[in-house]
Every structure is written in C-alpha cells, then in structure tokens.
Amino acid sequence: MQLNTVIFDIDGLLIDSEPLWNEAATEVFKLYDISLTEQQYLSTTGLRTKEFVIQWFDYFNISQNRAAEAERRIIISVLKKIEEKATIMKGVTHIFNFFLSKGFKIGLATSSPQELIDLVIKMIGLESIVHATASAQKLPYGKPHPQVYLECAAKLNSNPSSCVCFEDSFNGLIAAKAARMKCVVIPHHALLKEERWGAADLKLSSLQNFGELHFGVLFN
C-alpha cells in the first residue's frame, strides 16, 4: 500500500527529553530509596511512566500502593524540566518540512501524557502541522503494544500499512512493527551499533540525515 502518513514518537526523537525523564525519575525514586543503574533505566525506555514505576517498585519490593503517587511526581517534575531546559533535536524542522512537501498526514504517538504532547507542540511550533496525536497514558496498553500507533492512525483515518513511524526506543520500534507500519529508528548514539535495531526498516543516526534515498527505501 502507498505510504501517505508519518507518525512520530516524541521523547528522545523530537526533543532531548530522555535525560530529563531520567533526572526526574532519579530524584523521585530517591524518596523511595530506589537507585537505578544506567542499564536498568535504559531497559525500560519507551514504557509509560505507570509501567516504569510499577516494574521498579516490584523489583525493589516497594508497595504498589505508592506507585500512583510516584508516577504523578515524576510527570510533574519532568514537565517542568522540559519547559525550562529541553532542547529540540537536530533535524526536526527538516523532517517535518520533508513530509509536508510530500503531502503526508502527520501524527504524534507517545507513551507520555497528553500534557507533554501539548507542551512539545507549542515548543516546536507544530500547531498547524500535526493533524492528530495519541497518548498511551490512559489506553489499556502501552508500548511495546501497538495500540497507541493504531489509535493515532485511526484518528488520521489512515490504514496502518500506509504509515511510517519514527522511533528512538526498542519498545517503540516493536510497537510500530506490531502495528504493521514501516519504522525508521534513530537510537541514542550510545546504542546505535546494537544488533536489535535490525528489526527496523531503516536505521539512522539523526533525523537530519533522512532524505529522498531513504524515502525510496521505505517503498521497497
């Protein structure tokens, strides 16, 4: 089927927010005597905050009765941090202009709450560019389940097989592929050489690098 829709993740792809999520989680988890290694934190990248908290509370034997409180604390903290100091990733203007020039429908699909989506749209200036958004926060399932991508495609009135997604996390990549969508992955530079990215249709080091040749590859 002809591609006519592009859907972007947000955290770590459009804005450099992953360090801020890590910072917020570290600060909040200290209140519960939890300390994650870098590898532990990276293993849960792309999950919803609720699932992130539940997983580590279970691992460290913290009562799940306190999980909702920790989740909200992390979200409040990260929204403030993003508003104050998040930077836009290299190539964001380029990639949106590229797909606008192709007449593609454009959506955003993320594990993060709607509050973050609205904040980032305002920060980047996407109000007149993005046609639909989907947050997995209140959906029955989050990434790596495909539901958030299917939700966004439905809002765009697009067949999943006509969509290409841009992701930075492995959980997001699996979600996109499970939705039967093409996926371009742009991992964190420290993870770029990992073999698991072979599941993607295309792997790049930056949004800025995407061009006509890469676009053509997606149609094969």
N, C-alpha and C positions, 0 to 999 in steps of 0.2 A: 504493500500500500504506500502511496505517495506521502512523504513526510510534510506536514503543514503546521506542526505545533512544537514549541520548545518549552520545557519546564525546568526551572532552576531551583536547586536547593539554595539555602541562604548562608548558614553558618559555615565559615571556612572556605566558602566559594565566592560569595559576593562581598562579604565583609570579613575582616580578620578578627572574628569574634571568639574562635576556639580558645585562645589564651585567656580571654576574659571569662568564659564559662569555667575554665579550669581554675582560675583565680577565685571566682565566686564560690565554686564547689569546695575548694580547699578551705576557704575562710569559714564557710558554714559547717563543713564536716568537722572542723576543729572543735566546734561546740559539742560534738558527739564523740570526741576522742577517736575520730577516724582519720587516717592518713593514707592516701593512695600513692603508689609509685607511678611514674610516668607511663609505664607499660600497662598498668591496671587502668589508668584513666583512658588511655588510647583504645583499649579493648572495648570500651562502652561508648565511643564516639558515634554519634548518629542516633542514639536512643533518645526517647523522650525523657525529660527530667524525672518524671514519676518513676519510670522503669530504671533509670540510672540510680536513683536513691534507693528504691526497693532492693535492687540487686546488691548494692554495697552494704545496706543495713542488714540484709540477710547474711552476707559474708562475714560481717563483723559482729553478728549477734546483737544488733540494736533492735529494740521493739519497733515493729511496723506501725504501732500507734503514733509514732513520732514522725513518720515518713512524710505525711502531707504538710506538716509544719516546715520540715527541712526543704521540701520541694518549693514551697512558696518563698521561703527565704532566699533560695538560690535564684529564682526567677526575678524577684525584686532587685536583688543585688546586680545581676547581670544586665538588666535593662538600664540601670543607672550607669554602669560601667560602659556599655555600648554607646549610650547617648553622649557620654563625656569624652571617650577616647578611642572608640573603634575607628579603624581606617578601612577605606574601600579597597578591595583587592585590585591588583593590576589587571587591566583588560576588560573591566566591567562595562565601561562606555562602549568599547569596541564590539563586544559580543552582543549587546542589545541592538546597536546600530546595524550589525551584520544581519540579524534575524528580522529586524524591522524592514530592511531593504528587500528581504525575500518575501515579505507579506505574511510571515508566520504569526499565528496566535501565540501569545506569551503568558506563561503562568509561573507561579512560585509555589513550591510544595516543601514543607519543612516539618521536622519534629517539634520545633519551637512553638510557643504560644502565639496567638494572633496579635498580641500586643507588640511582640518583636517584629512580626511581619510589617505591621503598620509603621513602626519606627524606622525600619530599614527602607521601606518605600519612600518615606519622607526624606531620609538622609541622602539617598542616592538620586532622588528626583524622578521616581518611576510612576508617579500618579497617572499620567496619561499613556503609559506604555504597557503596564501589566493589565491583562484582561481578566484574570482570575487568580485567587490564592486559595491554598488549603493548608490548614494546620492539623497535625496528627494529635495534638494535645488532648482533645476530647473525643477522638474516634475510638472505636473498640480496640483497634490495633495500631501500633506504630511501626516504623521501620525496624527490622528488615521486611516486615509485611508490606505488600504493595498498596494497601488501602489508601494512603494519602495521595499517591500518584494517580490512582484510579478516580479518586474524588476530584482532583484538580482537572483531569481530562474530561470528566463528566460536566463540570462547570464550564469548561471551554467548548463543550459539545464536540469533542474530538474523540475519534477511535483511538484506543491505546496504541495500536500498531502504527499510527500516524505521528506518534510523539517521539521526540528525542529529549533525553534528560541530561542535565549536567550535575555531577555529584563530586564530592570530595572524600566521602567516607565509604568504607566497605559495606556497612549496613544499608546505606543509601543506594549503593550500586546494586545490591541484591534486591532491594525493594523495586527499583526501576526495571530490572530484568524480569522479576516475577510478574510485573505488570504488563509484560510483553512489549516493552518500549526499548528503543535504542538508548545506549548510555555512553556518554563521554565522561571519563573520570579524570579529575585533576587532584591527585593526592597531595598531602603535605609533603614538602621536599624531602623530609627525613624518611618517608615511607615509599618514595617513588619507585624504588627498584624491587619492591616485593612482588612475588610471582602471582599473588591472588588477584591483582588488577587485570590479569589476562581474561577475566570474565567480562570485562567491558568491551564495547565495540571499538573504543578508541581511548588512548591514554595520552594526556598532555601534561606539560609542566606549568602551563599558565593559560588563562582564558585569552590572553593577548596573542597566543600562538595559533589560535583557531582561524582557518581561512578556507578558501574555495576548495583546495585539495582535500582537506579534512571533511568538508561538507560532502564532497563527492564520494568519499569512502563510506559514509553512512548510508548511501543508497545501494551499496553492493550487498 
